Amino acid sequence: MTHLFQQALPRIALTLIALAAGAAFAGTPPMYRIEKIKRDETGALKAQSAQSINNDGVVVGWSRVDNFGYIPFMLDGRRPQQMQGPAARAMYDGPNVNIRREVAGSIYPDAYLWDSAGTPTNLSPLLPCTGNKSSSSAAINDAGTVVGNYTCTVNRKTRYGAWIYQDGVMTDLGTLGASSTSVHAINNSGQAVGESDVVVNGKTVSHAYLWQNGAMTDLGTLGEDNSVALAINEAGYVVGTSYGSYPAGSQAFVYKDGTMKAMPTCAGNTLKPSAINNHGQVVGNFRVRYSTTAVLVHQGQCYFFSALLDDSAEGWRDLRIYDINDDGVIVGEGSKGAFIATPLKQGQ
């Protein structure tokens, strides 16, 4: 999540900028103040889940409208505003906001792109397949390039694929050689990550991939059969999980410079990463039975997010984190609804 001028910088320059800025993020993580995103001015729109935040602090997520359904909202100030589009019984994949306040999201069964004025465009008619279709927008970068997923069913045979939408054209991302692909994130260099089926020793498994310039690279695993890449930052650092068939375990990973390494566990539990910012901070969640725990990985150490909250945490339970921007501001959802958590300066 970086500003548009950074798209023209070479990768090494981006890395040096991130390292210089990262000095402010050294040491232990800050404490956070958590704030519930309130209802809109009418009181009808309840912000249930905050899914994405850009580097200007603009937040998007899903809201519940009483007796109506779920709709996307944008928070650019103190109160959420309803975005245009039909309501749905369930929401998935996003929404995600870029620095230009363009939003990629989904209202089942279609992928949508909202421009900065809040006007939606249905992208599903552009899908690179035929038959009975459904689609979802997974992520958007600061240039307005969107990636997403689709299913297409013809004669009871369903195809699962991923696409990239740029300059009015939608293109299939392809596969690692087998039948199915999904995509989860894209950075400002146009690198996209996700998972794709691949045949290994005669067995079809799913591997994390890095897609760029029309080519898909298999990132491998940490020794398990499967892996999935879930997020990527501007330096090309990829995070995800490597996992085996149930009941086998899993490991979170970070992939950089051609090497996949295990991330730290969180008190013995495996993190499922949801985002990584340009300082290398990773946020995500893990589940133990029916309970979800939100965590922050800072300087290679895993911290329970609830332990980083000040007295504003009273009454909050079941926290889930979905995104973090380069200022360290975190968004997600919990027992009180959608939240935004802001790092506190020393002495606050």
N, C-alpha and C positions, 0 to 999 in steps of 0.2 A: 504494500500500500504506500506508494510514493508519488510525488508530484510529477507532472508530465515532463518537466525539463530533464528529469533523471533518465527518461527513456533513451536519450541521445548519448548518455555517458557510457564509456566502455565498462565492461564488467569489473576490471581491476579498480577503476575509479569509484564505482559503487561500493566495492568492498572496503576501500580506504575510508570513504565517507562513513560507512557503517562502523568501522573500527574506531574512528575518531569520536563519533557520537556515542559509541558504546561505553566510553570512559565514564559517562554520567550514569551508566547502569551497572557499574562494577560493585562488588561487595554483595551484601545481603539485600534482598528485595525490600521495597518500601512497604509501609502499612497502607491500607486502602480504606476509603470511605465508600460505602455502598448506598445507592439511592434507587428507590423504586421509581420506574417511569410511570407517571400518573395517567389517569384517563384524559381524554381530549376535553376541550372546553364544554362540550355538551354533556359529558359524563357517560355517553353511550359506548365509547370505544375504549376497551381495556387492553393495554399492551401486555400480552401474555408472554412473548419471547422476543428478546433482542438478539438478532442473528449476525449483524455486521456493523462495523464502525470504520469510517475513513479517517485520514489524518487531519481533517478539519473538525472531527468530533461529531459528524453527522451519523445518525444511527438509523438502521432499518430493521424491521422485524415483522412478526405476525401479531394481529390483534383479534380479540374476540368482540364482536358486536352483539349485544344482548338479543337473543331470539332471532338471530340473522345468519351468523356463520363467521368464518375466518377471512380476514382481509389483510393485505400488507399495510404497514404504516411507515412514516418517516418522522424522525425526531430531529429537528433543527432548531433547538431552543428548549423550552421547558415542557411543552405539551406535544404529544404525537398528533400527526395529521394523517387522515385516511388517504391512501393512494387510490387512484382510479382503477376500476376493474371489477369483475364479478366476484361475489363471495363464494366460498367453497366449504365443504364439510371438513376437509383436512388440508393441511399445508405440508410441503416438503421442499427440500433443496433451496435454501436461501430464505429470503432475498439477500443479495449482496450489493453494496453501494461502492462506487468509485469516487475519485476526487472531484469529478465533474457533476456529482449528484445524479448520475445515471444508475439505474437499478436493474439488476437481473434477478428474476424470481420465477415462481411457478404458481399457477392456479389450475389445479387438476382439471383436465388432462393436458394442459398446454404450457409451453415455455413462453415467458414474456420478457420484454425489455421496455422499461420506462425511461423516457428522456428526462432531461433536467427540469422540464416543466410539469412532469408527472403524467404525461400522456403515454398509455401503454400500447405496445405493438405485439401482436401474437406471432411468435416465430415458428410455430408448428407447421404452417403451410410450406415452409422451406425445407422440411426434413428430407434428407437424402435417402428416402426409402418409400415404399408403397404399402398399401393395405390398411388395416386398422391401426391407427397411430396414437401414441401418447408421447409427451416430451416434457422435460424440465430443464430450466436454466440453473447451472451449478455455481458459476462464478463469473465475474467481470473484472477486467483490468482498467487502468486509468486511460487507456486509449479507446475504450468502449468495445473491446473485443470480448465476446461472450463464449463460454464453453458450456455444454450441457449434454444431456443423455436422452435416449429415445428407445422406444420399443415399437416394432412394426410386426404385425401378424398377418400372414397370408396362408390360406389353406391350413389353418390351425398350427402353423409353424411360426414361432415368435423369434424375432431377431433383436438382440440387445446391442446397442451401439452408442457411440459418443460423437459429438460434433463440435466444430468451432465456427463462430459467426463473426465475420469481419467485413466491413465496407459493403454490407448488403448481401454478402454471399455466405452460404452455409456449406461447410465441407466436412465429410466424414473423417474422423481421426484415424481410422483403421484399427488393426489388431496386432497382437504379437504372434499371430499365426493360427489361432483357433477361432472360436466363433463370437465371443462376447467381449465388450469393452465398456468401462464406465470412466467418467472424468470427475474430478473433485475441485481442482483449483487451477489458476493461471496467474503468472506474474506479468510485470510490465514489459519484459523481454519477449513475451509470447510463449514462454515455456509452460506447458500444461502437464498435470500429473493425475494419476488415477490407478486403475487396475485393469488388466486384460488377461483373458485366458491364454494359456500356452501349454503345449504338450511337452512333458519332461519324462523321459524313460517310459513312454507309452501311456502316461497318465495325464489327464487334463487337470491342470491346477490354475491358480490365478496369481499373477505377479504384478508388483508395482512397476510403473513405467514413467519415463520422462519423455514427453513429446516436444520436439522443436523442429522448425523448418521442414515440416512434413514427414519427419522420421521419428519412430518410436523406439526408445532404448529400454531394454529389460533391466531393471535395477536389482533383480535377484531377491534373495531372502537372507535371513540370519540363521538358516539351517532348517527352518520349518518348510512345509510344502508351499504355503501361500504368503502373499504380502499385498499391502495396499498403501499407496501414497495419498495422503490426505491434504497436505498444504505445502506451499513453496514460498520463499521470500525472494527479494530482488537479487541476492547473491547466489541464487540457485540452490540454497539449502532446502532439502526435502525432508518432511517428517511423515511418519505413518506407522503401521504395525506389521509385524511378521508373525504368522500364526499357522497352527496345524489344524487338522481335522478334530472336531470335538471328540473326546474331552481334552485334547492336547492343549498346552498353554500357548501364550503369545508374548511377544516382546515389542516394545516401541522402538523405533529406529530414527536416526538422522542420517541422511545420505548427502555427502558433499565430496567434491573432488574425486568422484568415481568410486567412493568407498562407502559402504553401509556399516554403521556402528550402532550398537545397542544404546538406548537412552537409559538413564537411571530409573529403577522402579520407585514406586511411591509407597514406602513401608511394605514392600514386597508385592505390591499390586501393579499391574501393567496399565500405564496411561494409554488412552486413545486420544492422540493429538487432534485438535480442531483448528489451530492456527499457529503461525510463527511470524514474528515481526522482524524488522531489519536489524534489531539488536540481538537476535537469536533467542529471545524469550519465547517459550512455547507454552500454550495453554491447552487444557483438555480435561478429560474426566475419566474416572474408572468406576466400575460397578462391582459391588459385593452383594450378592443375592438381589434384594429389591432396593438397595440404597445406592445413590449416586454421589460421588465425591469429586468436587472440582479442584484442580491443581494448577500451579504455575511452576514451570521449570525455569530457573534463573541461575545463570552462571553454572550450568551443569548440575544443579541441585533441585530436587523436587520438593515443593512446599504445598501443604494443604492450604487451599485458598481461605478457608474459614479462619485459619490461624493468623492470617495477614490482615484481617478486618478489625477496625476500631470498634467503639461502642455502638456504631450505627448498625452492626450486625445483629442486634437483638431482634428476635422473632424470625430471622431468616433460617430456612432449612432447605435441604435438597437442592443445593446450588449446582447449576450446570453452566459452564463457560463455552462460548462459541467463537469469540474473536477478541483480538488485542491489536491496538494500533501502535505506531512508533513512539507515542508518548506514554505507552504503558497502560492506557485506559482500556478497561475490560468490559465486555457486555455478555449477557446471558439471561438465564431465567432461574427462578426459585419459587419457594412456597408463597411469596407475596406477588409474584408476577415477573415481568421483565425488569432487568436492572442495568444500571451503568455504575461501574466502580472506578473511582479516580485515585491514583497514587497520591499520598500525602507527602509534602516536603518535611524535612526534619524540623521539629518544633511545633508542628501543627497538631 
